Amino acid sequence: MAQRLLREYKEIQKQRLNSKEVQDLWLVPEESNIHNWHAKFIGPADTPYEGGVFEIRLTVPQQYPIMPPKAVFLTNVFHPNVHFKTGEICLDILKNAWSPAWTIATVCRAIISLLSHPEHDSPLNCDAGNLLRCGDERGFKSMARMYTKIHALETNLRKNYQTTEEKKEQ
C-alpha cells in the first residue's frame, strides 16, 4: 500500500515537471506520514468558486486502494454536497462507487468537478440543496460566490492569516 502511494506521488511530481500549463491542483503527502495528504486547487472557471483557492485534507486508510480515502474541505465552501461545519464531502466515489483504479489525484479531480456540478438530491448542506431544489440558482450562486470571496480568495486568506498572527503577538 505504501508503495502504491509512493508511485502515485512520483507520478504527480512527473506530471508537474512535464506540464507547461499552469497548475490548478497541488497535491502532496505530509513528510512524516504518507497516509495524510493535502490538496489545494483553484475553483473551476465559470462557477461561483472561480478565483478561489480551496484546500482539502485526504486521509488514506491502511486498506487503500481497496478502501477509498477520506476527504474533507479545510476551506469553508457553500455547496450542497459539503457539510458546512465539518467539511465532509458527499461524493459517490468516496463511498459506494469506489474502485481501486482511482488514485488520490483522480479523487481530487472528481471533487473539483463536483463544484461545477452540485448534486442537490443528497445534500449535506440543506440550505444550499434547498436553493437548487427550488430552482433558485441565482440565490445559490450568490451565496457560493460570497463564501468564496470571504474564505477562499488569496487576498482574504492573507488578511485572515495576518489577523491571526497579530493576535498571537499581542
C-alpha positions in Angstrom: 0.0 0.0 0.0 2.8 2.5 0.8 4.4 1.5 -2.5 1.3 2.4 -4.3 1.1 5.8 -2.6 4.8 6.4 -3.4 4.1 5.6 -7.1 1.2 8.0 -7.1 3.3 10.7 -5.6 6.1 10.1 -8.1 3.5 10.3 -11.0 2.1 13.6 -9.6 5.6 15.0 -9.5 6.4 13.8 -13.0 3.2 15.4 -14.4 4.0 18.6 -12.7 7.5 18.8 -14.1 6.4 17.8 -17.6 3.4 20.2 -17.7 3.8 23.6 -19.4 0.3 24.6 -18.3 -0.5 26.5 -15.1 -1.1 24.0 -12.3 -4.6 24.1 -11.0 -4.1 21.3 -8.5 -1.3 20.9 -5.9 -1.2 17.6 -4.1 1.4 16.5 -1.6 1.6 14.0 1.3 2.8 15.0 4.7 6.5 14.5 5.1 6.1 12.4 8.2 3.0 10.3 7.1 2.3 9.3 3.6 -1.3 8.4 4.7 -2.1 12.1 5.1 -2.3 14.3 2.0 -3.1 17.9 1.4 -4.5 19.3 -1.8 -5.0 22.8 -3.0 -6.9 23.7 -6.1 -8.3 26.7 -8.0 -12.0 27.0 -8.2 -13.4 25.9 -11.6 -14.0 28.6 -14.2 -17.5 29.7 -14.9 -18.7 28.7 -11.4 -19.2 30.8 -8.3 -16.0 29.2 -7.0 -13.9 30.7 -9.7 -10.9 32.6 -8.4 -10.9 30.8 -5.1 -8.2 28.7 -3.7 -9.6 25.7 -1.8 -7.8 23.2 0.5 -8.7 19.6 1.1 -7.2 17.1 3.6 -7.2 13.5 2.5 -6.7 10.6 4.9 -5.7 7.3 3.2 -6.7 4.2 5.1 -4.4 1.2 5.6 -6.7 -0.8 3.3 -6.1 1.6 0.3 -6.6 1.1 -2.6 -9.4 -1.4 -1.6 -11.0 1.3 0.6 -11.3 4.9 -0.5 -9.5 7.8 1.1 -11.5 10.2 3.4 -11.6 13.7 2.0 -12.7 16.9 3.8 -12.6 20.5 2.8 -10.5 22.7 5.1 -11.8 25.8 3.3 -15.3 26.8 4.1 -17.4 26.3 1.0 -21.1 26.8 0.3 -22.1 23.7 -1.7 -25.0 21.2 -1.2 -22.6 18.2 -1.1 -20.2 19.7 1.5 -21.1 19.8 5.2 -20.6 23.4 6.4 -19.1 22.7 9.8 -17.1 19.5 9.2 -16.1 19.9 5.5 -17.3 16.3 4.9 -17.8 15.7 1.2 -20.8 13.6 -0.2 -19.4 12.0 -3.4 -20.3 8.5 -4.6 -16.7 7.6 -5.4 -15.7 8.2 -1.8 -18.3 5.7 -0.6 -20.2 3.1 -2.6 -18.8 3.7 -6.1 -15.1 3.5 -5.1 -12.8 1.5 -7.4 -9.1 0.6 -6.7 -8.5 2.1 -10.2 -9.0 5.5 -8.8 -6.0 7.5 -7.4 -5.6 10.3 -5.0 -5.2 12.7 -7.9 -8.4 11.4 -9.6 -10.3 11.8 -6.4 -9.2 15.4 -6.2 -10.3 15.9 -9.9 -13.7 14.4 -9.1 -14.1 16.8 -6.1 -13.2 19.8 -8.4 -15.8 18.5 -10.9 -18.4 18.3 -8.1 -18.0 22.0 -7.6 -19.1 22.5 -11.2 -22.0 20.0 -10.9 -23.6 20.1 -7.5 -26.0 17.2 -6.7 -28.9 18.7 -4.7 -30.6 15.3 -4.2 -28.2 14.2 -1.5 -27.3 17.4 0.4 -25.0 17.6 3.4 -25.7 21.4 3.3 -29.5 21.6 3.3 -29.6 25.3 2.7 -27.6 25.0 -0.5 -29.5 21.9 -1.6 -32.9 23.6 -1.0 -31.9 26.7 -3.0 -31.1 24.5 -6.0 -34.1 22.2 -5.5 -36.4 25.2 -5.5 -34.8 26.5 -8.7 -33.2 29.5 -7.1 -29.9 29.1 -8.9 -29.2 32.9 -8.6 -29.5 32.7 -4.8 -27.3 29.6 -4.7 -24.6 31.2 -6.9 -24.7 34.4 -4.9 -24.2 32.6 -1.6 -21.4 30.4 -3.1 -19.7 33.5 -4.5 -19.9 35.3 -1.2 -18.3 32.3 0.7 -15.6 32.1 -2.0 -14.8 35.8 -1.6 -14.7 35.6 2.2 -13.0 32.2 2.7 -11.1 31.3 -0.5 -9.7 34.4 -2.1 -5.9 34.8 -1.6 -6.2 38.4 -0.5 -8.7 37.5 2.2 -6.6 34.4 3.2 -3.6 36.7 3.7 -5.7 39.2 5.7 -7.1 36.4 7.9 -3.6 34.9 8.4 -2.2 38.4 9.3 -5.1 39.0 11.8 -4.4 35.6 13.4 -0.7 36.3 13.6 -1.3 39.7 15.0 -3.5 38.2 17.8 -0.7 35.7 18.6 1.8 38.6 19.0 -0.4 40.5 21.4 
